Amino acid sequence: MPPGAIPVRLRAMFRRNPTPAHAALALLASAGLLCLLFLPARDDVNLRLILDWRPEIEPLVLVALLAMLALAGRRLPAALRWLAAGLILLAAVLQFADAAVLAIFDRQLDLYFDLPHAPSLIGLVWDAAGAWRSMAAIAGGLLVLLATVGLIAYALAVAERALRPPRHAVTALCIVAAVLAAAPLARHELGRPVLADRTTLAAVRQMALVYTGWRVMHGYDDRYSAALAAPQPVPGPLPGLKRHDVYLVFFESYGTVVLDNPHYAAAIEPALRDFAVTVGQAGWHLVSDRVVSPTFGGGSWLAHGTIDAGLKLDPLLTRLVTETGRHTLAAYLHNAGYRTLDVQPGLKTPEPEQSFWGFDRIEGAADLGYGGPPFGWFKIPDQYTLRSLDESAGTPGRAPLFAQIVLVSSHTPFAPVPPYVAQWNAPDLYRGIPQARWDRIYAPPDWSHLDRPYLASVVYDLRTLAAWLARMPGDALVVIVGDHQPPAFISGRGQPWTVPIHILSRDPDLLRPFRALGYIEGPVPPPREGHFKGMESFLGEFIRGFSPAPSVAASPRAAAEHGTD
């Protein structure tokens, strides 16, 4: 048979009315292709991404719609067919994203807030894979998407031709109606649905979330009113701090999985013991506990804001709280006579709501002035960030310092992990690193085993923090807390949202409020019976623990009326 004969025969076949056998085959192939697009699904029980082989209801309904058009003597115009193909692919991508977000971040996809972060996600891949690989991946992805849209459009055209004879359209309508009518009976007999409606459910969920977000942000939904009106301690002096510097260090992706997973604990617990020995030799006392983060696998700013605002934040509440007069941790310490500094090496541009958080100064990536080799997504290694704080530490005659520091070296994708350098005062931290070591550091990671660079980055940060504390003079109070568990492809399924929190000071009096709350001695807080407190409890406990007497609770409005703002 000469080349091209088969396509010619197919075209000739569809120029005339297809036989029932050919029509059935064409419809099965078209519906089967559409069902294949929607195989990725969410497993709500085990919080994972699975392949669900049950047929989707939506392709069957689409075949019925095409059959009704055929009975009316109509068919989709070419432009509308391509538009429909694009919408079908968009629905498939939405369903995949809905399942992937649940599997990785243990939460629902919310396009109202998640979609604006898509550029950052692309930037993460770009930085991790490099420009050429990223451009090749983007170009390849666009070609695949375009080819898929073309294939869907072709499948729709094939289905329309198969339904052109009225008897074929009527038969298809009857079969679809019979299948849809029998599905509830089959579900009752088998104990599970035989048809899936994942696409419709995913779309309905997103529409509901968008509508809810719009209602909340425009004042038509007051579900957060009680939280925003919750009373707070009245600002005032904090004599229990003895005017010592206070440091709040957020440790990226530092979750309790490193303590509870035996494989991870084998690498991390020795590093924690070394951390405890180093700081102990430098005169520091150490207590630890576990707290519940408001987020999992990402969304670090929710953890930062939850501790700073004393409310368990979600994306909606984060926006709302910045429009209120609530007191933040930085505001309380400012009222107590502290200079307040926020160090965010991942901050590229100022945030419009940054004034709400109450810091006198916010240092972003540009302010740190790092010009060395890049590491990870945010490029600036944590050792450099911590070293830059040395000149901001308390000195005689200056107001005490409250500094909030965000560590980023253990951020996804965790590689390349910076090398630790013992010579902290060297003008160029990395001048003495041999080329062979650089080659190992910048070797492409094994993307199927990112747990290795993850553990290495946590060990690096523990070593860096220990050395930083050993160098620090005075009797500061230092709080080191994880922001969230690592993503599910690192932490595994069904992990709690808990993170370690460590409190250190050379003055044992500063640890007394935390010991009274149940913090234990040492660096490894064990799991215990009952539920752990959420991060939102930290602010109130901190202020009450260092206030001269139990503070009079006041709502933000009452505090403003009494001039305590």
SEFIDREN-149043 format. One line per 4 residues: their letters; for each residue z, x, y of C-alpha. Coordinates in steps of 0.05 Angstrom, whole numbers, padded with zeros to 5 digits, always signed. Each point is the difference from the previous one (the first is absolute). Layout:
residues N
a	Z/X/Y  ...
end
This chain:
residues 565
mppg	+00000/+00000/+00000  -00020/+00031/+00067  +00054/+00017/+00051  +00019/-00058/+00045
aipv	-00024/-00053/-00048  +00069/-00030/-00010  +00015/-00011/+00074  -00070/-00030/+00008
rlra	+00012/-00048/-00057  +00068/-00019/+00029  -00030/-00015/+00068  -00055/-00040/-00033
mfrr	+00051/-00038/-00041  +00039/-00020/+00062  -00062/-00020/+00039  -00007/-00056/-00050
nptp	+00057/-00043/-00026  +00045/+00041/-00047  +00014/-00025/-00070  +00070/-00027/-00014
ahaa	+00017/+00063/-00039  -00023/+00045/+00057  +00037/-00042/+00051  +00065/+00001/-00040
lall	-00006/+00076/-00008  -00013/+00009/+00074  +00059/-00044/+00021  +00047/+00034/-00049
asag	-00022/+00069/+00026  +00008/-00021/+00073  +00068/-00033/-00010  +00023/+00058/-00044
llcl	-00018/+00050/+00055  +00040/-00039/+00051  +00060/-00005/-00047  -00002/+00076/-00012
lflp	+00009/+00011/+00075  +00067/-00036/-00003  +00029/+00035/-00062  +00053/+00041/+00038
ardd	+00061/-00045/+00007  +00073/+00003/+00018  +00055/-00004/-00052  +00057/-00034/+00037
vnlr	+00049/+00010/-00058  -00009/+00075/-00010  -00025/+00015/+00071  -00063/+00036/-00021
lild	-00075/-00002/+00005  -00033/-00027/-00063  -00068/-00024/-00025  +00001/-00075/-00012
wrpe	-00058/-00020/-00045  +00007/-00075/+00010  -00061/-00031/+00034  +00009/-00016/+00074
iepl	-00006/-00073/+00022  -00037/+00019/+00064  -00065/+00025/-00034  -00003/-00064/-00040
vlva	+00008/-00041/+00063  -00054/+00042/+00033  -00048/-00015/-00057  +00015/-00074/+00008
llam	-00015/+00004/+00075  -00066/+00035/-00014  -00016/-00054/-00051  +00013/-00056/+00051
lala	-00046/+00036/+00050  -00054/+00004/-00054  +00006/-00075/-00014  -00010/-00011/+00074
grrl	-00063/+00043/-00002  +00032/+00054/+00042  +00018/+00073/-00009  +00037/+00051/+00041
paal	-00041/+00035/+00054  -00004/+00075/-00011  +00046/+00016/+00059  +00052/-00050/-00024
rwla	-00005/+00028/-00070  +00015/+00070/+00025  +00057/-00027/+00043  +00029/-00035/-00060
agli	-00006/+00064/-00040  +00038/+00038/+00054  +00055/-00052/+00001  +00006/+00002/-00076
llaa	+00009/+00075/+00002  +00050/-00006/+00057  +00040/-00050/-00042  -00001/+00049/-00059
vlqf	+00025/+00057/+00045  +00054/-00046/+00028  +00024/-00017/-00071  +00000/+00074/-00019
adaa	+00039/+00019/+00063  +00050/-00057/-00013  +00013/+00028/-00070  +00001/+00073/+00021
vlai	+00050/-00010/+00057  +00048/-00037/-00046  -00007/+00056/-00053  +00009/+00058/+00049
fdrq	+00048/-00027/+00053  +00037/-00055/-00038  -00017/-00052/+00053  -00052/-00050/+00021
ldly	-00064/+00019/+00035  +00002/-00025/+00072  -00066/+00009/+00035  +00032/-00021/+00066
fdlp	+00036/+00066/+00002  -00032/+00042/-00055  -00071/-00001/+00026  +00015/+00039/+00064
haps	+00026/+00056/-00045  -00067/+00008/-00036  -00023/+00055/+00047  +00063/+00040/-00014
ligl	-00012/-00007/-00075  -00071/+00026/+00009  +00029/+00057/+00041  +00048/+00017/-00056
vwda	-00057/+00005/-00051  -00042/+00039/+00050  +00055/+00052/+00012  +00018/+00005/-00074
agaw	-00070/+00006/-00028  -00033/+00038/+00057  -00058/-00020/+00046  -00058/+00012/-00047
rsma	+00031/-00034/-00060  +00023/-00057/+00044  -00069/-00010/+00030  -00031/+00002/-00070
aiag	+00051/-00050/-00025  -00011/-00047/+00059  -00076/+00005/-00007  +00005/-00012/-00074
gllv	+00047/-00059/+00010  -00046/-00032/+00051  -00059/+00008/-00047  +00039/-00032/-00057
llat	+00021/-00058/+00045  -00071/-00011/+00024  -00027/+00004/-00071  +00053/-00049/-00024
vgli	-00018/-00050/+00056  -00073/+00007/-00021  +00017/-00012/-00073  +00042/-00062/+00017
ayal	-00057/-00027/+00043  -00049/+00012/-00057  +00048/-00035/-00049  +00002/-00060/+00046
avae	-00075/-00002/+00004  -00006/+00004/-00076  +00050/-00058/-00007  -00040/-00042/+00050
ralr	-00064/+00011/-00038  +00034/-00018/-00065  +00025/-00065/+00031  -00067/-00019/+00030
pprh	-00018/-00052/-00054  +00042/-00063/+00012  +00021/-00004/-00073  +00028/+00071/+00004
avta	+00039/-00017/+00063  +00028/-00063/-00031  +00019/+00037/-00064  +00035/+00055/+00040
lciv	+00039/-00051/+00040  +00022/-00036/-00063  +00022/+00065/-00033  +00039/+00024/+00061
aavl	+00033/-00068/+00006  +00018/+00000/-00074  +00030/+00070/+00004  +00041/-00017/+00062
aaap	+00024/-00065/-00032  +00019/+00034/-00066  +00036/+00059/+00033  +00066/-00038/+00012
larh	+00000/-00024/-00073  -00013/+00070/-00025  +00056/+00026/+00045  +00048/-00050/-00030
elgr	-00020/+00019/-00071  +00000/+00076/+00010  +00058/+00004/+00049  -00040/+00039/+00052
pvla	-00060/-00013/+00045  -00068/+00013/-00031  -00034/+00003/+00068  +00023/+00042/+00060
drtt	+00002/-00019/+00073  +00024/+00067/+00027  -00052/+00003/+00055  +00018/-00066/+00031
laav	+00075/+00015/-00005  -00009/+00068/+00033  -00040/-00031/+00057  +00049/-00057/+00010
rqma	+00058/+00049/+00001  -00033/+00042/+00054  -00017/-00061/+00042  +00072/-00024/-00005
lvyt	+00027/+00068/+00020  -00048/+00005/+00059  +00020/-00070/+00022  +00074/+00015/-00007
gwrv	-00007/+00065/+00039  -00037/-00036/+00055  +00053/-00055/+00004  +00058/+00050/+00002
mhgy	-00032/+00045/+00052  -00017/-00060/+00045  +00068/-00033/-00004  -00017/-00058/-00046
ddry	+00043/+00025/-00058  +00073/+00020/+00012  +00017/+00026/-00069  +00025/+00066/+00031
saal	+00042/-00032/+00055  +00066/+00007/-00037  -00012/+00073/-00016  -00019/+00017/+00072
aapq	+00061/-00037/+00026  +00048/+00035/-00049  +00061/+00030/+00037  +00006/+00075/+00010
pvpg	+00057/+00046/+00018  +00008/+00009/+00074  -00024/+00069/+00025  +00053/+00048/+00023
plpg	+00031/+00067/-00013  +00000/+00027/-00071  +00061/+00046/+00000  -00002/+00008/-00075
lkrh	-00061/+00044/+00007  +00040/+00050/+00043  -00064/+00011/+00041  -00032/+00038/-00058
dvyl	-00075/+00000/-00007  -00029/-00053/-00046  -00064/+00009/-00041  -00035/-00056/-00038
vffe	-00052/+00029/-00047  -00050/-00046/-00035  -00023/+00032/-00065  -00070/-00025/-00017
sygt	-00010/-00032/-00069  +00070/+00023/-00022  +00019/-00056/-00048  +00052/-00007/-00054
vvld	-00055/+00007/-00052  +00011/+00076/+00006  +00071/-00012/-00026  -00013/-00054/-00051
nphy	-00065/+00023/-00033  +00021/+00054/-00050  -00065/+00039/+00010  +00008/+00001/+00075
aaai	+00075/+00013/-00002  -00012/+00063/-00041  -00036/+00029/+00061  +00040/-00032/+00057
epal	+00073/+00004/-00022  -00001/+00076/-00003  -00029/+00000/+00070  +00054/-00048/+00022
rdfa	+00054/+00045/-00030  -00030/+00060/+00037  -00001/-00042/+00063  +00074/-00017/-00009
vtvg	+00019/+00073/-00014  -00037/+00026/+00061  +00029/-00050/+00049  +00069/+00006/-00032
qagw	+00000/+00075/+00010  -00018/-00013/+00073  +00062/-00044/+00008  -00031/-00069/-00007
hlvs	+00034/-00058/-00035  -00048/-00048/-00035  +00005/-00073/-00023  -00057/-00043/-00027
drvv	-00018/-00072/-00019  -00060/-00045/-00011  -00028/-00052/+00048  -00056/-00051/-00007
sptf	-00062/+00013/+00041  -00039/-00059/+00029  -00065/+00030/-00026  -00029/+00033/-00062
gggs	-00053/+00054/-00007  -00019/+00000/+00074  +00014/-00033/+00067  +00050/+00053/+00021
wlah	+00008/-00029/+00070  +00033/-00062/-00031  +00055/+00044/-00028  +00008/+00038/+00066
gtid	+00003/-00064/+00040  +00048/-00034/-00049  +00052/+00055/+00009  -00012/+00005/+00075
aglk	+00002/-00075/+00014  +00051/-00023/-00052  -00048/-00053/-00027  -00040/-00001/-00064
ldpl	-00069/+00005/+00030  -00067/-00024/-00025  -00065/+00006/+00040  +00011/-00065/+00037
ltrl	+00073/+00012/+00017  -00017/+00071/+00022  -00045/-00028/+00054  +00049/-00054/+00020
vtet	+00061/+00045/+00005  -00033/+00046/+00050  -00005/-00058/+00049  +00076/-00012/-00001
grht	+00060/+00033/+00032  +00032/+00021/-00066  +00038/+00066/+00000  -00029/+00056/-00042
laay	+00035/+00060/-00029  -00029/+00044/+00054  +00023/-00049/+00054  +00071/+00000/-00028
lhna	+00003/+00076/+00001  -00031/+00003/+00069  +00055/-00047/+00025  +00050/+00048/-00033
gyrt	-00026/+00058/+00042  -00052/+00030/-00047  -00068/+00029/+00014  -00048/-00035/-00047
ldvq	-00062/+00031/-00032  -00050/-00027/-00050  -00043/+00052/-00036  -00061/-00029/-00035
pglk	-00050/+00052/-00024  -00045/-00056/-00026  -00005/-00035/+00068  -00069/+00014/+00031
tpep	+00003/-00049/+00058  +00059/-00034/+00037  +00019/-00068/-00028  +00001/-00057/+00051
eqsf	+00068/-00025/-00022  +00034/+00069/-00002  +00044/-00015/+00060  +00037/-00054/-00040
wgfd	+00028/+00052/-00049  +00041/+00032/+00056  -00018/+00074/-00006  +00001/+00044/+00062
rieg	-00057/+00041/-00028  -00049/-00009/-00058  -00036/+00062/-00026  -00064/-00013/-00038
aadl	-00049/+00047/-00034  -00029/+00027/+00065  +00069/+00014/+00029  +00020/+00043/-00060
gygg	-00058/+00048/+00015  -00013/+00020/-00072  -00061/+00044/-00008  +00008/+00026/-00071
ppfg	-00034/-00019/-00065  -00001/-00075/-00015  +00041/-00031/-00056  -00006/-00071/-00026
wfki	-00021/-00061/+00039  +00038/+00017/+00064  -00015/+00075/-00002  +00067/+00023/+00030
pdqy	+00049/+00029/-00051  +00072/-00024/+00002  +00027/+00071/+00006  -00036/+00008/+00066
tlrs	+00025/-00069/+00024  +00072/+00017/-00016  -00005/+00069/+00031  -00025/-00032/+00065
ldes	+00066/-00037/+00005  +00041/+00063/+00006  -00008/+00005/+00075  +00018/-00073/+00008
agtp	+00068/+00007/-00035  +00064/-00009/+00039  +00021/+00056/+00045  +00063/+00007/+00044
grap	-00004/-00042/+00063  -00055/-00046/-00026  +00007/-00072/-00024  +00002/-00006/-00076
lfaq	-00066/-00013/-00035  -00023/-00057/-00044  -00065/+00019/-00034  -00040/-00042/-00048
ivlv	-00048/+00041/-00042  -00055/-00024/-00045  -00019/+00048/-00056  -00073/-00007/-00024
ssht	-00014/+00056/-00050  +00017/-00047/-00059  -00049/-00054/+00024  -00056/-00024/-00045
pfap	-00043/+00035/-00025  +00056/+00054/+00000  -00049/+00059/-00005  -00008/+00053/+00024
vppy	+00075/+00015/-00002  +00020/+00050/+00054  +00030/+00066/-00023  +00073/+00010/+00020
vaqw	+00010/+00061/+00044  +00068/+00035/+00003  -00013/+00031/+00069  +00012/-00061/+00044
napd	-00004/+00041/+00064  -00068/+00030/-00014  -00050/-00015/+00056  -00051/-00019/-00053
lyrg	+00034/-00033/-00059  -00058/+00014/-00048  -00026/+00068/+00021  +00026/+00035/-00062
ipqa	-00027/-00048/-00053  -00050/+00036/-00045  -00070/-00029/-00010  +00011/-00012/-00074
rwdr	+00057/-00047/+00016  -00042/-00036/+00052  -00053/-00011/-00053  +00052/-00033/-00045
iyap	+00029/-00042/+00056  -00067/-00027/+00021  -00029/-00010/-00069  -00022/-00073/-00008
pdws	+00057/-00041/-00032  -00007/-00035/-00066  -00006/-00071/+00026  +00022/-00029/-00067
hldr	+00066/+00039/+00004  +00023/-00005/+00072  +00072/+00000/-00026  -00004/+00076/-00002
pyla	-00013/+00011/+00075  +00048/-00057/+00014  +00058/+00035/-00035  -00020/+00066/+00031
svvy	+00001/-00030/+00070  +00069/-00030/-00011  +00026/+00067/-00025  -00031/+00034/+00061
dlrt	+00034/-00049/+00048  +00068/+00007/-00034  -00005/+00076/+00006  -00022/-00005/+00072
laaw	+00055/-00049/+00019  +00053/+00044/-00033  -00023/+00062/+00038  -00004/-00040/+00066
larm	+00071/-00025/-00009  +00025/+00070/-00018  -00029/+00026/+00065  +00027/-00058/+00043
pgda	+00062/+00017/+00041  +00057/-00048/+00015  +00028/-00062/-00033  -00059/-00048/+00005
lvvi	-00004/-00064/-00040  -00065/+00000/-00041  -00028/-00061/-00036  -00057/+00012/-00049
vgdh	-00031/-00063/-00029  -00062/-00015/-00040  -00047/-00050/+00033  -00027/-00032/-00064
qppa	-00017/+00013/-00073  -00067/+00036/-00012  -00059/-00045/-00018  +00000/-00034/-00068
fisg	-00050/+00050/-00029  +00057/+00051/+00009  +00063/-00042/-00007  -00024/-00046/-00056
rgqp	+00007/-00075/-00008  +00062/-00041/+00014  +00037/+00052/+00040  +00054/-00024/+00049
wtvp	-00012/+00011/+00074  +00059/+00047/+00006  +00001/+00069/+00033  +00053/+00055/+00003
ihil	+00040/+00010/+00064  +00040/+00064/+00013  +00052/+00009/+00056  +00022/+00071/+00020
srdp	+00047/+00031/+00049  +00045/+00061/+00006  +00053/-00046/+00030  +00029/-00042/-00057
dllr	+00023/-00053/+00050  -00072/-00019/+00013  -00010/-00017/-00074  +00062/-00044/-00004
pfra	-00036/-00066/+00019  -00052/+00012/-00054  +00051/+00016/-00054  +00034/-00065/+00018
lgyi	-00066/-00035/-00014  -00005/+00028/-00070  -00042/+00063/+00010  +00014/+00051/-00055
egpv	+00009/+00075/+00004  -00061/+00043/-00015  -00076/-00008/+00004  -00014/-00046/-00059
pppr	+00021/-00072/+00011  +00003/-00035/-00067  -00023/-00071/-00012  +00059/-00048/-00002
eghf	+00013/-00073/-00017  -00019/-00051/+00051  -00050/+00001/+00057  -00007/+00055/+00051
kgme	+00000/-00015/+00074  -00064/-00003/+00039  -00018/+00050/+00054  +00013/-00054/+00051
sflg	+00075/+00007/-00012  +00000/+00073/+00024  -00001/-00013/+00075  +00060/-00047/+00003
efir	+00041/+00043/-00049  -00016/+00063/+00040  +00021/-00030/+00067  +00063/-00032/-00027
gfsp	+00019/+00064/-00038  +00000/+00043/+00063  +00023/-00051/+00052  +00071/+00003/+00028
apsv	+00017/-00069/-00028  -00037/-00057/-00034  -00055/-00018/+00048  -00006/-00070/+00028
aasp	-00062/-00030/-00032  -00052/-00025/+00050  -00070/-00025/-00003  -00051/+00038/+00042
raaa	+00000/-00058/+00050  +00075/+00000/+00007  +00002/+00076/+00007  -00051/-00004/+00056
ehgt	+00040/-00053/+00036  +00062/+00044/-00001  -00038/+00061/+00025  +00007/+00041/-00063
d	-00073/+00016/-00007
end
